[in-house]
């Protein structure tokens, strides 16, 4: 790992962060599943992913002691608002179920929680590689046990039918989050979290170009706000 102001001089272990990350990730999965149970994907997911950078910014500045320039802070706000405004592109029907909104916001809180914990843990460990390996190894255990308990015999059927896609998704998830954890050892967590959530923009573009979904004015505005915020992060350096 290269030397940076975000990991220099830290020599303590990160075992507690790995266990805390495991607990937070398990809570994240539980809240996300319940958010989908009570609300539509297009309503709850942008709220969950868009609120996380704002919460990370508050945690990292107020508790961790990181600093953000005024322009960097504004860029985080723009990205978060751009992502969350995607919820409005499908109308207001999704807001009529308070449980869906509660679980969506709770999901965002847990995303922010494990993001901050993992950022600090990787800095303490002095290795994004080893930290990412152990976090992903342990994160899979609680949710697997929970699935075995709740779904019992249906888990084996699901594994047989979709294990190839599962392995591919697991590898992609591991590589993607390794990049995120490494980035948090080099830059403020709030900025990394905000840029990470711009993946919602790529999801919109994928839907337009490959699934032939309609790019209406609301989606175009939401995407533009997110991209403006991302460009401001680059210019704030």
GUSE-547265 format. One record per residue (C-alpha): residue number from 1; residue in three letters; x negated, y, z negated. Coordinates in steps of 0.5 Angstrom, whole numbers, plus 500, padded with zeros to 3 digits. Each point is the difference from the previous one (the first is absolute). Layout:
! GUSE-547265
+-----+-----+------+-------+-----+
|   k |   r | east | north |  up |
+-----+-----+------+-------+-----+
| NUM | ala |    X |     Y |   Z |
...
+-----+-----+------+-------+-----+
END
This chain:
! GUSE-547265
+-----+-----+------+-------+-----+
|   k |   r | east | north |  up |
+-----+-----+------+-------+-----+
|   1 | unk |  500 |   500 | 500 |
|   2 | unk |  497 |   507 | 502 |
|   3 | unk |  499 |   505 | 494 |
|   4 | unk |  506 |   505 | 500 |
|   5 | unk |  502 |   505 | 494 |
|   6 | unk |  506 |   495 | 499 |
|   7 | unk |  496 |   494 | 498 |
|   8 | unk |  493 |   503 | 497 |
|   9 | unk |  498 |   499 | 493 |
|  10 | unk |  506 |   495 | 499 |
|  11 | unk |  497 |   493 | 497 |
|  12 | unk |  506 |   497 | 496 |
|  13 | unk |  504 |   494 | 502 |
|  14 | unk |  506 |   500 | 504 |
|  15 | unk |  504 |   493 | 497 |
|  16 | unk |  505 |   504 | 497 |
|  17 | unk |  502 |   504 | 506 |
|  18 | unk |  501 |   493 | 504 |
|  19 | unk |  505 |   498 | 495 |
|  20 | unk |  503 |   506 | 500 |
|  21 | unk |  501 |   500 | 507 |
|  22 | unk |  502 |   493 | 500 |
|  23 | unk |  506 |   502 | 495 |
|  24 | unk |  502 |   507 | 504 |
|  25 | unk |  500 |   496 | 507 |
|  26 | unk |  504 |   495 | 497 |
|  27 | unk |  505 |   505 | 498 |
|  28 | unk |  499 |   504 | 507 |
|  29 | unk |  503 |   493 | 503 |
|  30 | unk |  506 |   499 | 496 |
|  31 | unk |  502 |   508 | 500 |
|  32 | unk |  499 |   500 | 508 |
|  33 | unk |  504 |   493 | 501 |
|  34 | unk |  506 |   503 | 495 |
|  35 | unk |  499 |   507 | 504 |
|  36 | unk |  502 |   495 | 507 |
|  37 | unk |  505 |   497 | 496 |
|  38 | unk |  504 |   506 | 499 |
|  39 | unk |  498 |   505 | 506 |
|  40 | unk |  498 |   500 | 507 |
|  41 | unk |  492 |   499 | 502 |
|  42 | unk |  501 |   507 | 504 |
|  43 | unk |  502 |   503 | 493 |
|  44 | unk |  496 |   497 | 495 |
|  45 | unk |  494 |   499 | 503 |
|  46 | unk |  498 |   507 | 502 |
|  47 | unk |  502 |   503 | 493 |
|  48 | unk |  495 |   494 | 497 |
|  49 | unk |  494 |   502 | 504 |
|  50 | unk |  501 |   507 | 501 |
|  51 | unk |  501 |   501 | 492 |
|  52 | unk |  494 |   496 | 499 |
|  53 | unk |  494 |   506 | 502 |
|  54 | unk |  504 |   505 | 496 |
|  55 | unk |  500 |   496 | 494 |
|  56 | unk |  492 |   498 | 501 |
|  57 | unk |  498 |   507 | 501 |
|  58 | unk |  504 |   502 | 493 |
|  59 | unk |  496 |   494 | 497 |
|  60 | unk |  493 |   501 | 503 |
|  61 | unk |  500 |   507 | 498 |
|  62 | unk |  503 |   501 | 493 |
|  63 | unk |  498 |   493 | 497 |
|  64 | unk |  494 |   498 | 504 |
|  65 | unk |  497 |   507 | 501 |
|  66 | unk |  499 |   500 | 508 |
|  67 | unk |  501 |   507 | 503 |
|  68 | unk |  503 |   502 | 507 |
|  69 | unk |  500 |   506 | 504 |
|  70 | unk |  506 |   504 | 501 |
|  71 | unk |  500 |   498 | 507 |
|  72 | unk |  499 |   492 | 498 |
|  73 | unk |  506 |   501 | 495 |
|  74 | unk |  504 |   503 | 506 |
|  75 | unk |  498 |   494 | 505 |
|  76 | unk |  502 |   495 | 495 |
|  77 | unk |  507 |   503 | 498 |
|  78 | unk |  501 |   501 | 508 |
|  79 | unk |  499 |   493 | 501 |
|  80 | unk |  504 |   497 | 495 |
|  81 | unk |  506 |   505 | 502 |
|  82 | unk |  499 |   497 | 507 |
|  83 | unk |  500 |   493 | 498 |
|  84 | unk |  506 |   501 | 495 |
|  85 | unk |  504 |   504 | 505 |
|  86 | unk |  500 |   494 | 505 |
|  87 | unk |  506 |   498 | 495 |
|  88 | unk |  504 |   505 | 503 |
|  89 | unk |  500 |   498 | 507 |
|  90 | unk |  505 |   494 | 498 |
|  91 | unk |  505 |   505 | 497 |
|  92 | unk |  502 |   501 | 493 |
|  93 | unk |  503 |   493 | 499 |
|  94 | unk |  494 |   497 | 496 |
|  95 | unk |  501 |   505 | 495 |
|  96 | unk |  507 |   497 | 497 |
|  97 | unk |  496 |   494 | 497 |
|  98 | unk |  497 |   503 | 494 |
|  99 | unk |  497 |   493 | 498 |
| 100 | unk |  496 |   500 | 507 |
| 101 | unk |  497 |   507 | 498 |
| 102 | unk |  498 |   498 | 493 |
| 103 | unk |  496 |   494 | 503 |
| 104 | unk |  497 |   504 | 506 |
| 105 | unk |  498 |   506 | 495 |
| 106 | unk |  497 |   494 | 495 |
| 107 | unk |  497 |   497 | 506 |
| 108 | unk |  496 |   506 | 501 |
| 109 | unk |  498 |   501 | 493 |
| 110 | unk |  497 |   493 | 500 |
| 111 | unk |  496 |   501 | 507 |
| 112 | unk |  497 |   507 | 497 |
| 113 | unk |  499 |   496 | 493 |
| 114 | unk |  496 |   494 | 504 |
| 115 | unk |  497 |   505 | 505 |
| 116 | unk |  497 |   504 | 494 |
| 117 | unk |  498 |   494 | 496 |
| 118 | unk |  496 |   497 | 506 |
| 119 | unk |  497 |   506 | 502 |
| 120 | unk |  497 |   501 | 493 |
| 121 | unk |  498 |   492 | 499 |
| 122 | unk |  496 |   500 | 507 |
| 123 | unk |  496 |   506 | 498 |
| 124 | unk |  499 |   497 | 493 |
| 125 | unk |  498 |   493 | 504 |
| 126 | unk |  495 |   504 | 504 |
| 127 | unk |  503 |   495 | 506 |
| 128 | unk |  506 |   501 | 504 |
| 129 | unk |  499 |   493 | 503 |
| 130 | unk |  500 |   496 | 493 |
| 131 | unk |  505 |   504 | 497 |
| 132 | unk |  505 |   499 | 506 |
| 133 | unk |  499 |   492 | 500 |
| 134 | unk |  502 |   499 | 493 |
| 135 | unk |  506 |   505 | 500 |
| 136 | unk |  503 |   496 | 506 |
| 137 | unk |  498 |   494 | 497 |
| 138 | unk |  504 |   501 | 494 |
| 139 | unk |  505 |   504 | 503 |
| 140 | unk |  503 |   494 | 503 |
| 141 | unk |  501 |   496 | 494 |
| 142 | unk |  505 |   503 | 496 |
| 143 | unk |  505 |   501 | 507 |
| 144 | unk |  499 |   493 | 502 |
| 145 | unk |  502 |   497 | 493 |
| 146 | unk |  506 |   505 | 500 |
| 147 | unk |  502 |   498 | 507 |
| 148 | unk |  499 |   492 | 498 |
| 149 | unk |  504 |   502 | 494 |
| 150 | unk |  506 |   504 | 504 |
| 151 | unk |  500 |   496 | 506 |
| 152 | unk |  498 |   493 | 498 |
| 153 | unk |  500 |   495 | 506 |
| 154 | unk |  501 |   506 | 505 |
| 155 | unk |  493 |   502 | 499 |
| 156 | unk |  497 |   494 | 504 |
| 157 | unk |  505 |   500 | 506 |
| 158 | unk |  498 |   508 | 501 |
| 159 | unk |  492 |   498 | 499 |
| 160 | unk |  501 |   494 | 505 |
| 161 | unk |  504 |   505 | 505 |
| 162 | unk |  496 |   506 | 500 |
| 163 | unk |  493 |   499 | 497 |
| 164 | unk |  496 |   502 | 506 |
| 165 | unk |  503 |   507 | 500 |
| 166 | unk |  499 |   500 | 492 |
| 167 | unk |  493 |   499 | 501 |
| 168 | unk |  499 |   505 | 505 |
| 169 | unk |  504 |   505 | 496 |
| 170 | unk |  496 |   498 | 494 |
| 171 | unk |  493 |   501 | 504 |
| 172 | unk |  502 |   507 | 503 |
| 173 | unk |  503 |   502 | 493 |
| 174 | unk |  493 |   498 | 497 |
| 175 | unk |  496 |   504 | 505 |
| 176 | unk |  505 |   506 | 500 |
| 177 | unk |  500 |   501 | 492 |
| 178 | unk |  492 |   499 | 500 |
| 179 | unk |  499 |   506 | 504 |
| 180 | unk |  505 |   504 | 496 |
| 181 | unk |  496 |   498 | 493 |
| 182 | unk |  493 |   501 | 504 |
| 183 | unk |  503 |   507 | 502 |
| 184 | unk |  502 |   502 | 493 |
| 185 | unk |  493 |   499 | 498 |
| 186 | unk |  498 |   505 | 505 |
| 187 | unk |  505 |   505 | 499 |
| 188 | unk |  506 |   503 | 496 |
| 189 | unk |  505 |   495 | 498 |
| 190 | unk |  506 |   504 | 502 |
| 191 | unk |  497 |   502 | 507 |
| 192 | unk |  499 |   492 | 501 |
| 193 | unk |  507 |   498 | 498 |
| 194 | unk |  503 |   506 | 505 |
| 195 | unk |  496 |   498 | 506 |
| 196 | unk |  502 |   492 | 498 |
| 197 | unk |  507 |   502 | 500 |
| 198 | unk |  500 |   503 | 507 |
| 199 | unk |  501 |   493 | 503 |
| 200 | unk |  507 |   501 | 500 |
| 201 | unk |  499 |   505 | 506 |
| 202 | unk |  497 |   494 | 503 |
| 203 | unk |  506 |   496 | 498 |
| 204 | unk |  505 |   505 | 504 |
| 205 | unk |  495 |   500 | 506 |
| 206 | unk |  500 |   492 | 500 |
| 207 | unk |  508 |   500 | 500 |
| 208 | unk |  500 |   506 | 506 |
| 209 | unk |  495 |   497 | 504 |
| 210 | unk |  501 |   492 | 499 |
| 211 | unk |  507 |   499 | 497 |
| 212 | unk |  503 |   506 | 505 |
| 213 | unk |  503 |   504 | 494 |
| 214 | unk |  502 |   507 | 501 |
| 215 | unk |  496 |   505 | 498 |
| 216 | unk |  505 |   505 | 497 |
| 217 | unk |  498 |   508 | 498 |
| 218 | unk |  500 |   498 | 493 |
| 219 | unk |  495 |   494 | 501 |
| 220 | unk |  496 |   505 | 504 |
| 221 | unk |  500 |   505 | 495 |
| 222 | unk |  498 |   495 | 494 |
| 223 | unk |  495 |   497 | 504 |
| 224 | unk |  497 |   507 | 502 |
| 225 | unk |  500 |   503 | 493 |
| 226 | unk |  496 |   493 | 498 |
| 227 | unk |  495 |   501 | 505 |
| 228 | unk |  499 |   508 | 499 |
| 229 | unk |  498 |   498 | 492 |
| 230 | unk |  495 |   495 | 503 |
| 231 | unk |  497 |   505 | 504 |
| 232 | unk |  500 |   505 | 494 |
| 233 | unk |  496 |   494 | 496 |
| 234 | unk |  495 |   500 | 506 |
| 235 | unk |  499 |   507 | 500 |
| 236 | unk |  500 |   501 | 492 |
| 237 | unk |  493 |   497 | 500 |
+-----+-----+------+-------+-----+
END
